[in-house]
Each structure stands twice: as structure tokens, then as C-alpha cells.
Amino acid sequence: MQMIRQIIIACMLLSLTGCDKLMEIVNKQQANGKAIGAACRHSGRALEDCYRRNTRIPKADIFAGWKDMNEYMQQKKMDVIQPPEDEAPPVAASKKAEKHAASEETSVEADKAEH
């Protein structure tokens, strides 16, 4: 009986150590969301743009970071830093789109020739 009790206690202690790792992962995700929100505010992006660009991140975490950075920027009287332009689509993707458009034009011309 005493041995079973010790085994149960040992199992419970081992399972509780996993909770720390789980909470560490959750806290890291929250910190990432706050960092994204802060970066959006610092670059002058609207909250809606930030949400749209980061759909996998919880909106509450983004908002918390955005709000913290907004308060910080107002206290320190900081200006917004303009974000860089959005990247153009990769060359390979644009070439595929051009080929697709060219094939559609050819099929439209062929249809006109038949009529």
C-alpha cells in the first residue's frame, strides 16, 4: 500500500513538471503576439491591417502589444516609422500567371476563329 502511494505521488509530480513546459509555450506565443502588435504600431499600421497580416496570432495578443506601444510612443513623443513597401510576388509565381493569361488569350482567339 505504501509503495503504491509513493508511485502515485511520483507520477503526479512528473506530470506537473510538464505543465511548466506547456505554460512556457503559451507565454511565448503571447509574447510573439505582443511583439507583432508593437511592431505594427511602431510602423504606423492600423490594427485591422495587423490582424489581416497575422491571422494565426490571437487578436487579443496583437492588441495588447499595439496598445502598450501606443502608450509608450505617446509618453516618449516618438514618431511613426514608415513600413517598407510590401514585397512583390515571387518571379516564378508571376511567370505562371503570365503563362496562364497567355493560354486564356489563345483559347479566346481560337473560339473567335471558329465562329
Backbone torsions as a table, in degrees:
resi	resn	phi	psi	omega
1	MET	NA	-44.0	179.1
2	GLN	-63.8	-37.7	-178.9
3	MET	-67.2	-41.2	179.6
4	ILE	-64.5	-41.4	179.0
5	ARG	-61.5	-41.9	179.2
6	GLN	-66.3	-38.1	178.7
7	ILE	-65.7	-42.5	179.5
8	ILE	-63.5	-43.8	179.2
9	ILE	-63.2	-41.0	179.4
10	ALA	-64.0	-41.9	178.5
11	CYS	-64.2	-40.2	179.5
12	MET	-65.2	-41.3	179.4
13	LEU	-65.6	-40.1	178.4
14	LEU	-65.8	-37.4	179.6
15	SER	-70.1	-31.0	178.8
16	LEU	-70.5	-28.3	178.3
17	THR	-67.4	-28.4	176.2
18	GLY	-67.4	-27.1	179.3
19	CYS	-63.1	-36.7	178.8
20	ASP	-62.9	-41.7	179.3
21	LYS	-65.9	-40.3	179.2
22	LEU	-64.2	-45.2	179.1
23	MET	-65.7	-32.8	177.7
24	GLU	-63.2	-40.6	179.0
25	ILE	-66.9	-43.9	179.6
26	VAL	-63.0	-44.2	180.0
27	ASN	-64.8	-34.6	178.5
28	LYS	-66.7	-39.9	178.1
29	GLN	-65.0	-39.6	177.8
30	GLN	-64.8	-41.7	179.3
31	ALA	-63.8	-38.8	177.3
32	ASN	-64.1	-41.9	178.2
33	GLY	-63.0	-41.3	178.2
34	LYS	-66.1	-38.5	179.0
35	ALA	-65.5	-39.5	178.4
36	ILE	-65.0	-44.3	178.4
37	GLY	-61.7	-42.3	179.3
38	ALA	-64.4	-41.3	179.4
39	ALA	-65.4	-38.3	177.9
40	CYS	-63.0	-43.6	-179.8
41	ARG	-66.4	-42.2	-178.1
42	HIS	-64.6	-32.7	-179.4
43	SER	-88.3	-1.6	176.3
44	GLY	84.1	13.5	178.7
45	ARG	-78.6	148.3	176.9
46	ALA	-76.2	156.6	179.1
47	LEU	-57.8	-41.5	-178.0
48	GLU	-62.2	-39.8	177.1
49	ASP	-63.8	-39.9	-180.0
50	CYS	-64.3	-43.3	178.2
51	TYR	-62.7	-43.3	-177.2
52	ARG	-66.1	-37.0	-178.5
53	ARG	-76.5	-22.9	-175.3
54	ASN	-127.7	69.7	-174.3
55	THR	-70.1	-22.9	-178.1
56	ARG	-81.0	-16.2	-176.5
57	ILE	-91.9	135.1	178.0
58	PRO	-59.3	137.1	-177.4
59	LYS	-63.0	-32.4	-179.7
60	ALA	-63.9	-39.0	179.4
61	ASP	-68.7	-41.6	178.3
62	ILE	-62.4	-44.7	-179.4
63	PHE	-62.6	-41.3	-179.5
64	ALA	-60.9	-43.6	178.1
65	GLY	-67.1	-40.7	179.4
66	TRP	-62.6	-43.9	-178.6
67	LYS	-66.2	-44.7	178.9
68	ASP	-59.7	-44.0	-179.3
69	MET	-68.2	-36.2	178.2
70	ASN	-61.3	-46.7	178.7
71	GLU	-63.0	-42.0	-180.0
72	TYR	-63.3	-44.2	-178.9
73	MET	-65.7	-35.5	178.1
74	GLN	-69.8	-38.5	179.2
75	GLN	-65.8	-42.7	-176.6
76	LYS	-89.9	-0.5	-179.2
77	LYS	53.6	50.5	-179.7
78	MET	-90.3	146.8	175.9
79	ASP	-90.4	159.2	177.6
80	VAL	-75.8	139.0	175.1
81	ILE	-98.2	122.9	-177.2
82	GLN	-64.7	133.0	179.8
83	PRO	-72.7	155.3	176.0
84	PRO	-68.4	158.8	177.6
85	GLU	-61.4	150.1	176.1
86	ASP	-64.4	144.2	-178.0
87	GLU	-68.5	146.2	175.3
88	ALA	-72.2	154.8	178.5
89	PRO	-61.8	151.2	179.9
90	PRO	-56.6	151.7	-176.8
91	VAL	-60.5	-41.0	-177.9
92	ALA	-62.2	-40.3	-180.0
93	ALA	-67.8	-39.3	-179.9
94	SER	-70.0	-32.8	177.1
95	LYS	-67.2	-38.8	177.3
96	LYS	-63.5	-40.2	179.6
97	ALA	-64.9	-39.6	178.8
98	GLU	-65.1	-42.7	178.9
99	LYS	-62.9	-41.1	179.8
100	HIS	-64.1	-43.3	179.3
101	ALA	-65.1	-39.5	179.5
102	ALA	-65.6	-39.3	179.9
103	SER	-68.2	-33.7	176.8
104	GLU	-67.2	-41.3	178.6
105	GLU	-61.9	-41.2	-179.6
106	THR	-64.4	-40.7	179.7
107	SER	-69.1	-35.1	177.4
108	VAL	-66.4	-42.5	178.4
109	GLU	-64.2	-38.0	179.1
110	ALA	-66.1	-38.8	177.7
111	ASP	-63.7	-41.0	179.5
112	LYS	-65.4	-37.6	-178.7
113	ALA	-67.8	-31.3	179.9
114	GLU	-71.0	-30.3	-175.9
115	HIS	-89.1	NA	NA
